[in-house]
């Protein structure tokens, strides 16, 4: 991972702290006077697990938002900056001119990068159709690599929820000796049973929240990926138009 990617990841994970805090602080103040409410118990019994799941959920959401914003910029570049309809035939000389005309700030945009690679390949007498197929494959692989963070989060979030389940169940199991000792004392038995139920609620609530977050992440990641793949197909269509205008050598 290069320095830029590390910096972007650091920004992503740092930014996600803010919505996590913004989520829990109002929730706490709205429920603090009623600690027996189901909402309070759901989020604040086992807070360390619920906060961890929520934090990772916001990491995923912010990642998708940033990536979708970048994709929208790419779509704008493709639709507004690349127009091939007015070009009749592209010779080697015109290929050089088109390459030189690519704005510096767009040289690494997927659409302009594909066009630039094809024009370079044409100038150097490469097999353009094969090159275009290879570039299409690379761009799909780039999308796949870009989703590694989301794939990891989809695995880690439910794992954290399951960890909360294990912790809650282990705490509940630890109450069994107290249950046996309190069998003859109704008052003590009620207290121990309440504590036991609280441990079990932690066990199930952590998994429930984590699974809910995971479902949302799966949905938004699927929508993002589908749109990214559609965009690559649109770039491929533009590339085929460009190839059709290249003068045969």
MIDOSE-1310 file (N, C-alpha, C; in nm, 2 decimals, decimal comma, always signed):
residues 249
xxxx	+0,09/-0,12/+0,00/+0,00/+0,00/+0,00/+0,09/+0,12/+0,00; +0,06/+0,22/-0,09/+0,15/+0,33/-0,10/+0,11/+0,44/+0,01; +0,19/+0,54/+0,01/+0,17/+0,64/+0,12/+0,03/+0,71/+0,11; -0,02/+0,74/-0,02/-0,15/+0,80/-0,03/-0,26/+0,71/+0,02
xxxx	-0,25/+0,58/-0,01/-0,36/+0,49/+0,03/-0,36/+0,48/+0,19; -0,24/+0,48/+0,25/-0,23/+0,48/+0,39/-0,29/+0,60/+0,45; -0,26/+0,72/+0,39/-0,32/+0,84/+0,44/-0,47/+0,85/+0,43; -0,52/+0,80/+0,31/-0,67/+0,79/+0,29/-0,73/+0,70/+0,39
xxxx	-0,67/+0,59/+0,42/-0,73/+0,49/+0,52/-0,73/+0,55/+0,66; -0,62/+0,63/+0,69/-0,62/+0,69/+0,82/-0,73/+0,80/+0,83; -0,75/+0,87/+0,73/-0,85/+0,97/+0,73/-0,99/+0,91/+0,74; -1,01/+0,80/+0,67/-1,14/+0,72/+0,68/-1,17/+0,67/+0,82
xxxx	-1,07/+0,61/+0,88/-1,09/+0,55/+1,01/-1,10/+0,66/+1,12; -1,03/+0,78/+1,10/-1,04/+0,89/+1,19/-1,18/+0,96/+1,18; -1,22/+0,98/+1,06/-1,35/+1,05/+1,04/-1,47/+0,97/+1,10; -1,46/+0,84/+1,10/-1,57/+0,75/+1,15/-1,59/+0,76/+1,30
xxxx	-1,49/+0,82/+1,37/-1,51/+0,83/+1,51/-1,62/+0,94/+1,54; -1,63/+1,04/+1,45/-1,72/+1,15/+1,48/-1,87/+1,11/+1,47; -1,91/+1,04/+1,36/-2,05/+1,00/+1,36/-2,08/+0,89/+1,47; -1,98/+0,82/+1,51/-2,01/+0,72/+1,62/-2,04/+0,79/+1,75
xxxx	-1,95/+0,89/+1,78/-1,98/+0,98/+1,90/-2,11/+1,05/+1,89; -2,14/+1,11/+1,77/-2,26/+1,18/+1,75/-2,39/+1,09/+1,76; -2,37/+0,96/+1,74/-2,48/+0,86/+1,75/-2,50/+0,83/+1,90; -2,40/+0,81/+1,97/-2,42/+0,76/+2,11/-2,44/+0,86/+2,21
xxxx	-2,39/+0,98/+2,19/-2,41/+1,09/+2,30/-2,55/+1,13/+2,31; -2,62/+1,17/+2,20/-2,77/+1,20/+2,21/-2,85/+1,08/+2,26; -2,81/+0,96/+2,22/-2,88/+0,84/+2,26/-2,87/+0,82/+2,41; -2,75/+0,85/+2,46/-2,72/+0,84/+2,61/-2,81/+0,94/+2,69
xxxx	-2,80/+1,06/+2,65/-2,87/+1,17/+2,72/-3,03/+1,15/+2,71; -3,07/+1,09/+2,60/-3,22/+1,07/+2,59/-3,27/+0,95/+2,68; -3,17/+0,86/+2,71/-3,21/+0,74/+2,78/-3,16/+0,73/+2,93; -3,07/+0,83/+2,96/-3,00/+0,81/+3,09/-3,09/+0,81/+3,21
xxxx	-3,20/+0,88/+3,20/-3,30/+0,88/+3,31/-3,39/+0,76/+3,31; -3,38/+0,68/+3,21/-3,46/+0,56/+3,21/-3,37/+0,44/+3,17; -3,29/+0,40/+3,26/-3,19/+0,29/+3,23/-3,25/+0,16/+3,22; -3,38/+0,15/+3,25/-3,45/+0,02/+3,23/-3,52/+0,01/+3,10
xxxx	-3,51/+0,12/+3,02/-3,57/+0,11/+2,88/-3,50/+0,01/+2,79; -3,58/-0,04/+2,70/-3,52/-0,14/+2,61/-3,41/-0,08/+2,52; -3,43/+0,05/+2,48/-3,34/+0,12/+2,40/-3,20/+0,13/+2,47; -3,21/+0,17/+2,60/-3,09/+0,19/+2,68/-3,02/+0,06/+2,69
xxxx	-3,09/-0,05/+2,73/-3,03/-0,18/+2,75/-2,97/-0,23/+2,62; -3,04/-0,20/+2,50/-2,99/-0,26/+2,38/-2,85/-0,20/+2,34; -2,83/-0,07/+2,36/-2,71/-0,01/+2,32/-2,61/+0,00/+2,43; -2,65/+0,01/+2,55/-2,55/+0,05/+2,66/-2,52/-0,07/+2,75
xxxx	-2,59/-0,18/+2,74/-2,55/-0,30/+2,81/-2,46/-0,37/+2,70; -2,33/-0,38/+2,73/-2,24/-0,43/+2,63/-2,20/-0,32/+2,54; -2,18/-0,20/+2,59/-2,15/-0,08/+2,51/-2,02/-0,10/+2,43; -1,92/-0,16/+2,48/-1,79/-0,18/+2,41/-1,81/-0,25/+2,28
xxxx	-1,90/-0,35/+2,28/-1,93/-0,43/+2,16/-2,02/-0,34/+2,06; -2,12/-0,28/+2,12/-2,21/-0,21/+2,03/-2,14/-0,09/+1,97; -2,06/-0,02/+2,05/-1,99/+0,09/+1,99/-1,89/+0,05/+1,89; -1,82/-0,06/+1,91/-1,73/-0,11/+1,81/-1,80/-0,15/+1,67
xxxx	-1,91/-0,21/+1,68/-1,99/-0,25/+1,56/-2,03/-0,12/+1,49; -2,08/-0,03/+1,57/-2,13/+0,10/+1,51/-2,02/+0,18/+1,45; -1,90/+0,18/+1,51/-1,79/+0,25/+1,45/-1,75/+0,19/+1,32; -1,74/+0,06/+1,31/-1,70/-0,01/+1,19/-1,81/+0,01/+1,08
xxxx	-1,94/+0,01/+1,12/-2,04/+0,04/+1,03/-2,03/+0,18/+0,97; -1,99/+0,28/+1,04/-1,97/+0,41/+0,99/-1,85/+0,42/+0,90; -1,75/+0,34/+0,93/-1,63/+0,33/+0,84/-1,68/+0,28/+0,70; -1,76/+0,18/+0,70/-1,81/+0,13/+0,57/-1,90/+0,23/+0,50
xxxx	-1,99/+0,30/+0,57/-2,07/+0,40/+0,51/-1,99/+0,52/+0,45; -1,90/+0,57/+0,53/-1,82/+0,68/+0,48/-1,73/+0,64/+0,36; -1,68/+0,52/+0,37/-1,60/+0,46/+0,25/-1,69/+0,46/+0,13; -1,81/+0,41/+0,14/-1,90/+0,41/+0,02/-1,94/+0,55/-0,03
xxxx	-1,96/+0,64/+0,06/-1,99/+0,78/+0,03/-1,88/+0,84/-0,05; -1,75/+0,83/+0,00/-1,64/+0,88/-0,07/-1,62/+0,82/-0,20; -1,63/+0,69/-0,21/-1,61/+0,62/-0,34/-1,72/+0,65/-0,44; -1,84/+0,67/-0,39/-1,95/+0,71/-0,48/-1,93/+0,85/-0,54
xxxx	-1,88/+0,94/-0,45/-1,85/+1,07/-0,49/-1,74/+1,07/-0,60; -1,64/+0,99/-0,58/-1,53/+0,98/-0,68/-1,59/+0,92/-0,81; -1,68/+0,83/-0,80/-1,74/+0,77/-0,92/-1,82/+0,87/-0,99; -1,90/+0,95/-0,92/-1,98/+1,06/-0,99/-1,89/+1,16/-1,06
xxxx	-1,77/+1,19/-1,01/-1,68/+1,27/-1,08/-1,63/+1,21/-1,21; -1,60/+1,08/-1,20/-1,56/+1,00/-1,32/-1,67/+1,00/-1,42; -1,79/+0,98/-1,38/-1,91/+0,98/-1,48/-1,92/+1,12/-1,55; -1,90/+1,22/-1,47/-1,91/+1,36/-1,53/-1,80/+1,38/-1,63
xxxx	-1,68/+1,33/-1,60/-1,57/+1,34/-1,69/-1,60/+1,27/-1,82; -1,65/+1,15/-1,81/-1,68/+1,06/-1,92/-1,79/+1,13/-2,01; -1,89/+1,18/-1,95/-2,01/+1,23/-2,03/-1,99/+1,37/-2,08; -1,91/+1,45/-2,01/-1,90/+1,59/-2,05/-1,77/+1,63/-2,12
xxxx	-1,66/+1,55/-2,08/-1,53/+1,59/-2,13/-1,48/+1,51/-2,25; -1,55/+1,39/-2,27/-1,50/+1,30/-2,38/-1,61/+1,30/-2,49; -1,58/+1,36/-2,60/-1,68/+1,36/-2,71/-1,60/+1,32/-2,84; -1,65/+1,21/-2,89/-1,58/+1,15/-3,01/-1,67/+1,16/-3,14
xxxx	-1,79/+1,21/-3,12/-1,88/+1,21/-3,23/-1,84/+1,29/-3,35; -1,77/+1,40/-3,32/-1,73/+1,50/-3,42/-1,60/+1,45/-3,50; -1,54/+1,35/-3,45/-1,41/+1,31/-3,51/-1,44/+1,20/-3,61; -1,39/+1,23/-3,73/-1,41/+1,13/-3,84/-1,31/+1,02/-3,85
xxxx	-1,18/+1,06/-3,85/-1,08/+0,95/-3,86/-0,96/+1,00/-3,78; -0,89/+0,91/-3,71/-0,78/+0,95/-3,63/-0,65/+0,89/-3,69; -0,56/+0,97/-3,73/-0,43/+0,93/-3,78/-0,33/+0,93/-3,67; -0,21/+0,89/-3,70/-0,10/+0,89/-3,60/-0,08/+1,03/-3,55
xxxx	-0,08/+1,13/-3,64/-0,06/+1,27/-3,60/-0,17/+1,32/-3,51; -0,29/+1,28/-3,55/-0,40/+1,33/-3,46/-0,40/+1,26/-3,33; -0,35/+1,13/-3,33/-0,34/+1,06/-3,20/-0,25/+1,13/-3,10; -0,14/+1,18/-3,16/-0,04/+1,26/-3,08/-0,11/+1,38/-3,02
xxxx	-0,19/+1,45/-3,11/-0,26/+1,57/-3,07/-0,36/+1,55/-2,96; -0,43/+1,44/-2,98/-0,54/+1,40/-2,88/-0,47/+1,37/-2,74; -0,36/+1,30/-2,75/-0,29/+1,27/-2,62/-0,24/+1,40/-2,55; -0,19/+1,49/-2,63/-0,14/+1,61/-2,57/-0,25/+1,70/-2,52
xxxx	-0,37/+1,68/-2,57/-0,49/+1,76/-2,54/-0,56/+1,71/-2,41; -0,52/+1,59/-2,36/-0,58/+1,54/-2,24/-0,54/+1,63/-2,12; -0,63/+1,69/-2,05/-0,60/+1,78/-1,93/-0,52/+1,70/-1,83; -0,42/+1,77/-1,77/-0,33/+1,70/-1,67/-0,42/+1,64/-1,56
xxxx	-0,52/+1,72/-1,51/-0,59/+1,68/-1,39/-0,68/+1,55/-1,42; -0,70/+1,52/-1,55/-0,79/+1,41/-1,59/-0,71/+1,29/-1,64; -0,57/+1,30/-1,64/-0,49/+1,19/-1,70/-0,51/+1,06/-1,62; -0,54/+1,06/-1,49/-0,56/+0,94/-1,42/-0,70/+0,90/-1,39
xxxx	-0,80/+0,98/-1,45/-0,94/+0,94/-1,45/-0,95/+0,81/-1,54; -1,03/+0,72/-1,50/-1,04/+0,59/-1,57/-1,07/+0,61/-1,71; -1,17/+0,70/-1,75/-1,21/+0,72/-1,89/-1,09/+0,77/-1,97; -1,03/+0,88/-1,92/-0,92/+0,94/-2,00/-0,80/+0,85/-2,00
xxxx	-0,78/+0,77/-1,89/-0,66/+0,68/-1,89/-0,68/+0,57/-1,99; -0,80/+0,52/-2,01/-0,83/+0,42/-2,11/-0,80/+0,48/-2,25; -0,85/+0,59/-2,28/-0,83/+0,66/-2,41/-0,69/+0,68/-2,43; -0,61/+0,73/-2,33/-0,47/+0,76/-2,35/-0,39/+0,63/-2,38
xxxx	-0,43/+0,52/-2,31/-0,36/+0,39/-2,33/-0,38/+0,34/-2,47; -0,51/+0,36/-2,52/-0,54/+0,31/-2,65/-0,47/+0,39/-2,76; -0,46/+0,52/-2,74/-0,39/+0,61/-2,84/-0,24/+0,58/-2,84; -0,19/+0,56/-2,72/-0,05/+0,52/-2,71/-0,02/+0,39/-2,78
xxxx	-0,11/+0,29/-2,76/-0,10/+0,16/-2,82/-0,11/+0,17/-2,97; -0,20/+0,26/-3,02/-0,21/+0,28/-3,17/-0,09/+0,34/-3,22; -0,03/+0,44/-3,15/+0,09/+0,51/-3,20/+0,21/+0,40/-3,21; +0,21/+0,31/-3,11/+0,32/+0,21/-3,11/+0,29/+0,08/-3,18
xxxx	+0,18/+0,09/-3,26/+0,13/-0,02/-3,34/+0,11/-0,15/-3,27; +0,04/-0,14/-3,15/+0,00/-0,25/-3,07/-0,14/-0,30/-3,12; -0,17/-0,43/-3,08/-0,30/-0,48/-3,11/-0,41/-0,41/-3,03; -0,48/-0,32/-3,08/-0,56/-0,23/-3,01/-0,68/-0,30/-2,94
xxxx	-0,74/-0,39/-3,01/-0,86/-0,47/-2,96/-0,82/-0,55/-2,84; -0,70/-0,62/-2,85/-0,65/-0,70/-2,74/-0,62/-0,61/-2,62; -0,56/-0,49/-2,65/-0,52/-0,40/-2,55/-0,64/-0,35/-2,47; -0,75/-0,32/-2,55/-0,87/-0,27/-2,49/-0,93/-0,37/-2,40
xxxx	-0,93/-0,50/-2,44/-0,99/-0,61/-2,35/-0,90/-0,62/-2,22; -0,77/-0,61/-2,24/-0,69/-0,61/-2,12/-0,71/-0,50/-2,02; -0,73/-0,38/-2,08/-0,76/-0,26/-1,99/-0,89/-0,28/-1,92; -0,99/-0,33/-1,99/-1,12/-0,36/-1,94/-1,11/-0,45/-1,82
xxxx	-1,03/-0,56/-1,84/-1,01/-0,66/-1,73/-0,94/-0,59/-1,61; -0,84/-0,51/-1,64/-0,77/-0,44/-1,53/-0,86/-0,35/-1,45; -0,95/-0,28/-1,52/-1,04/-0,19/-1,45/-1,14/-0,27/-1,36; -1,18/-0,38/-1,40/-1,27/-0,46/-1,32/-1,19/-0,52/-1,20
xxxx	-1,07/-0,55/-1,22/-0,98/-0,59/-1,10/-0,96/-0,48/-1,01; -0,95/-0,36/-1,06/-0,93/-0,24/-0,98/-1,05/-0,22/-0,89; -1,17/-0,24/-0,94/-1,29/-0,23/-0,86/-1,29/-0,34/-0,75; -1,24/-0,46/-0,79/-1,24/-0,57/-0,69/-1,14/-0,53/-0,58
xxxx	-1,03/-0,48/-0,61/-0,93/-0,44/-0,51/-0,98/-0,32/-0,42; -1,06/-0,23/-0,48/-1,11/-0,12/-0,41/-1,21/-0,16/-0,31; -1,27/-0,28/-0,32/-1,37/-0,33/-0,23/-1,32/-0,42/-0,12; -1,19/-0,42/-0,11/-1,13/-0,51/+0,00/-1,17/-0,46/+0,14
xxxx	-1,17/-0,33/+0,16/-1,21/-0,27/+0,29/-1,35/-0,32/+0,32; -1,44/-0,30/+0,23/-1,58/-0,34/+0,25/-1,60/-0,49/+0,28; -1,52/-0,57/+0,20/-1,53/-0,71/+0,22/-1,48/-0,75/+0,36; -1,37/-0,68/+0,40/-1,32/-0,71/+0,54/-1,42/-0,67/+0,65
xxxx	-1,48/-0,55/+0,63/-1,58/-0,50/+0,73/-1,70/-0,59/+0,73; -1,74/-0,65/+0,62/-1,85/-0,74/+0,62/-1,82/-0,87/+0,70; -1,70/-0,90/+0,71/-1,66/-1,02/+0,79/-1,64/-0,98/+0,94; -1,58/-0,86/+0,96/-1,54/-0,83/+1,10/-1,66/-0,78/+1,18
xxxx	-1,75/-0,71/+1,12/-1,87/-0,66/+1,20/-1,95/-0,77/+1,26; -1,99/-0,88/+1,19/-2,06/-0,99/+1,25/-1,98/-1,07/+1,35; -1,84/-1,07/+1,32/-1,75/-1,14/+1,42/-1,75/-1,07/+1,55; -1,75/-0,94/+1,55/-1,76/-0,86/+1,68/-1,89/-0,88/+1,75
xxxx	-2,00/-0,89/+1,67/-2,13/-0,92/+1,73/-2,13/-1,05/+1,79; -2,07/-1,15/+1,73/-2,06/-1,29/+1,78/-1,98/-1,29/+1,91; -1,87/-1,21/+1,91/-1,79/-1,20/+2,03/-1,87/-1,15/+2,15; -1,96/-1,05/+2,12/-2,04/-1,00/+2,23/-2,14/-1,11/+2,28
xxxx	-2,18/-1,20/+2,18/-2,27/-1,31/+2,22/-2,20/-1,41/+2,31; -2,07/-1,44/+2,28/-1,99/-1,53/+2,36/-1,97/-1,47/+2,50; -1,93/-1,34/+2,50/-1,91/-1,28/+2,63/-2,04/-1,28/+2,71; -2,15/-1,24/+2,65/-2,28/-1,24/+2,73/-2,32/-1,38/+2,78
xxxx	-2,30/-1,48/+2,69/-2,34/-1,61/+2,74/-2,24/-1,66/+2,85; -2,12/-1,63/+2,84/-2,02/-1,67/+2,94/-2,05/-1,60/+3,08; -2,09/-1,48/+3,07/-2,13/-1,41/+3,19/-2,26/-1,47/+3,25; -2,35/-1,50/+3,16/-2,48/-1,57/+3,20/-2,45/-1,70/+3,27
xxxx	-2,36/-1,78/+3,21/-2,33/-1,91/+3,26/-2,26/-1,90/+3,40; -2,19/-1,79/+3,42/-2,13/-1,77/+3,55/-2,23/-1,74/+3,66; -2,35/-1,71/+3,62/-2,46/-1,69/+3,72/-2,52/-1,81/+3,78; -2,49/-1,93/+3,71/-2,56/-2,05/+3,75/-2,53/-2,09/+3,90
xxxx	-2,41/-2,08/+3,94/-2,38/-2,11/+4,09/-2,46/-2,02/+4,18; -2,48/-1,89/+4,14/-2,56/-1,80/+4,22/-2,70/-1,84/+4,22; -2,75/-1,89/+4,10/-2,89/-1,93/+4,09/-2,92/-2,05/+4,19; -2,82/-2,15/+4,19/-2,84/-2,26/+4,27/-2,83/-2,22/+4,42
xxxx	-2,74/-2,13/+4,45/-2,73/-2,09/+4,59/-2,85/-2,01/+4,64; -2,92/-1,94/+4,55/-3,04/-1,86/+4,58/-3,17/-1,93/+4,57; -3,17/-2,06/+4,54/-3,29/-2,13/+4,52/-3,39/-2,12/+4,63; -3,34/-2,11/+4,75/-3,44/-2,10/+4,87/-3,47/-1,96/+4,91
xxxx	-3,41/-1,86/+4,85/-3,44/-1,72/+4,88/-3,50/-1,65/+4,76; -3,63/-1,62/+4,77/-3,70/-1,56/+4,66/-3,64/-1,42/+4,62; -3,61/-1,34/+4,72/-3,55/-1,21/+4,69/-3,42/-1,22/+4,62; -3,33/-1,30/+4,67/-3,20/-1,32/+4,60/-3,22/-1,38/+4,47
xxxx	-3,31/-1,47/+4,46/-3,33/-1,54/+4,33/-3,38/-1,44/+4,22; -3,47/-1,35/+4,26/-3,51/-1,25/+4,16/-3,40/-1,16/+4,11; -3,31/-1,12/+4,20/-3,20/-1,04/+4,17/-3,10/-1,11/+4,08; -3,07/-1,24/+4,11/-2,98/-1,31/+4,02/-3,04/-1,34/+3,89
xxxx	-3,17/-1,37/+3,88/-3,24/-1,39/+3,75/-3,24/-1,27/+3,67; -3,26/-1,15/+3,73/-3,25/-1,03/+3,66/-3,11/-1,01/+3,60; -3,01/-1,03/+3,68/-2,87/-1,02/+3,63/-2,84/-1,12/+3,52; -2,90/-1,24/+3,53/-2,88/-1,34/+3,43/-2,94/-1,30/+3,30
xxxx	-3,07/-1,25/+3,31/-3,14/-1,20/+3,19/-3,06/-1,09/+3,12; -3,00/-1,00/+3,20/-2,93/-0,89/+3,15/-2,81/-0,94/+3,06; -2,74/-1,04/+3,12/-2,63/-1,10/+3,04/-2,67/-1,17/+2,91; -2,79/-1,23/+2,92/-2,84/-1,30/+2,79/-2,88/-1,19/+2,69
xxxx	-2,93/-1,08/+2,74/-2,97/-0,97/+2,64/-2,85/-0,91/+2,57; -2,74/-0,90/+2,65/-2,62/-0,85/+2,59/-2,58/-0,95/+2,48; -2,59/-1,08/+2,51/-2,55/-1,18/+2,41/-2,62/-1,17/+2,28; -2,75/-1,15/+2,29/-2,83/-1,15/+2,17/-2,84/-1,02/+2,10
xxxx	-2,83/-0,91/+2,18/-2,84/-0,77/+2,12/-2,72/-0,74/+2,04; -2,60/-0,78/+2,08/-2,48/-0,75/+2,01/-2,48/-0,82/+1,87; -2,53/-0,94/+1,86/-2,53/-1,01/+1,73/-2,64/-0,95/+1,65; -2,76/-0,91/+1,71/-2,86/-0,85/+1,63/-2,82/-0,72/+1,57
xxxx	-2,75/-0,64/+1,64/-2,71/-0,51/+1,59/-2,61/-0,53/+1,48; -2,51/-0,62/+1,50/-2,40/-0,65/+1,41/-2,46/-0,70/+1,28; -2,56/-0,79/+1,29/-2,62/-0,85/+1,16/-2,70/-0,74/+1,09; -2,76/-0,65/+1,16/-2,84/-0,54/+1,10/-2,74/-0,45/+1,02
xxxx	-2,63/-0,42/+1,08/-2,53/-0,34/+1,02/-2,47/-0,41/+0,89; -2,45/-0,54/+0,91/-2,39/-0,61/+0,80/-2,48/-0,62/+0,68; -2,61/-0,63/+0,70/-2,71/-0,63/+0,59/-2,70/-0,50/+0,52; -2,70/-0,39/+0,59/-2,70/-0,26/+0,53/-2,57/-0,24/+0,45
xxxx	-2,46/-0,28/+0,50/-2,33/-0,27/+0,43/-2,33/-0,36/+0,30; -2,39/-0,48/+0,31/-2,40/-0,56/+0,19/-2,48/-0,49/+0,08; -2,59/-0,43/+0,12/-2,68/-0,37/+0,02/-2,61/-0,25/-0,04; -2,55/-0,16/+0,04/-2,49/-0,04/-0,02/-2,36/-0,08/-0,10
xxxx	-2,29/-0,18/-0,06/-2,17/-0,22/-0,13/-2,21/-0,28/-0,26; -2,32/-0,36/-0,26/-2,37/-0,42/-0,39/-2,41/-0,32/-0,49; -2,49/-0,21/-0,44/-2,53/-0,11/-0,53/-2,41/-0,03/-0,59; -2,31/+0,00/-0,50/-2,19/+0,07/-0,55/-2,12/-0,01/-0,65
xxxx	-2,10/-0,13/-0,62/-2,02/-0,22/-0,72/-2,09/-0,23/-0,85; -2,22/-0,25/-0,85/-2,30/-0,26/-0,97/-2,28/-0,13/-1,05; -2,29/-0,01/-0,99/-2,28/+0,11/-1,06/-2,13/+0,13/-1,11; -2,03/+0,09/-1,04/-1,90/+0,10/-1,09/-1,87/+0,01/-1,21
xxxx	-1,93/-0,11/-1,21/-1,91/-0,20/-1,32/-1,99/-0,15/-1,44; -2,10/-0,09/-1,42/-2,18/-0,02/-1,53/-2,09/+0,09/-1,59; -2,03/+0,17/-1,50/-1,94/+0,28/-1,55/-1,83/+0,22/-1,64; -1,77/+0,12/-1,60/-1,66/+0,06/-1,67/-1,71/+0,01/-1,81
xxxx	-1,83/-0,04/-1,81/-1,89/-0,08/-1,94/-1,91/+0,04/-2,03; -1,96/+0,15/-1,97/-1,98/+0,28/-2,05/-1,84/+0,33/-2,10; -1,74/+0,32/-2,02/-1,60/+0,35/-2,07/-1,57/+0,26/-2,19; -1,60/+0,14/-2,18/-1,56/+0,04/-2,28/-1,64/+0,08/-2,41
xxxx	-1,76/+0,12/-2,40/-1,83/+0,16/-2,52/-1,77/+0,28/-2,59; -1,73/+0,38/-2,51/-1,65/+0,49/-2,56/-1,52/+0,45/-2,63; -1,46/+0,35/-2,56/-1,33/+0,31/-2,62/-1,35/+0,24/-2,75; -1,46/+0,16/-2,77/-1,49/+0,10/-2,90/-1,51/+0,20/-3,01
xxxx	-1,58/+0,31/-2,97/-1,60/+0,42/-3,07/-1,47/+0,48/-3,11; -1,38/+0,50/-3,01/-1,25/+0,55/-3,04/-1,17/+0,45/-3,14; -1,18/+0,32/-3,11/-1,11/+0,22/-3,19/-1,16/+0,22/-3,33; -1,29/+0,24/-3,35/-1,35/+0,24/-3,48/-1,31/+0,36/-3,57
xxxx	-1,26/+0,46/-3,50/-1,22/+0,59/-3,57/-1,06/+0,59/-3,60; -0,99/+0,49/-3,55/-0,85/+0,49/-3,57/-0,82/+0,44/-3,72; -0,73/+0,51/-3,78/-0,70/+0,48/-3,92/-0,62/+0,35/-3,92; -0,66/+0,25/-4,00/-0,58/+0,12/-4,00/-0,44/+0,14/-4,05
x	-0,35/+0,07/-4,00/-0,21/+0,08/-4,04/-0,17/-0,04/-4,12
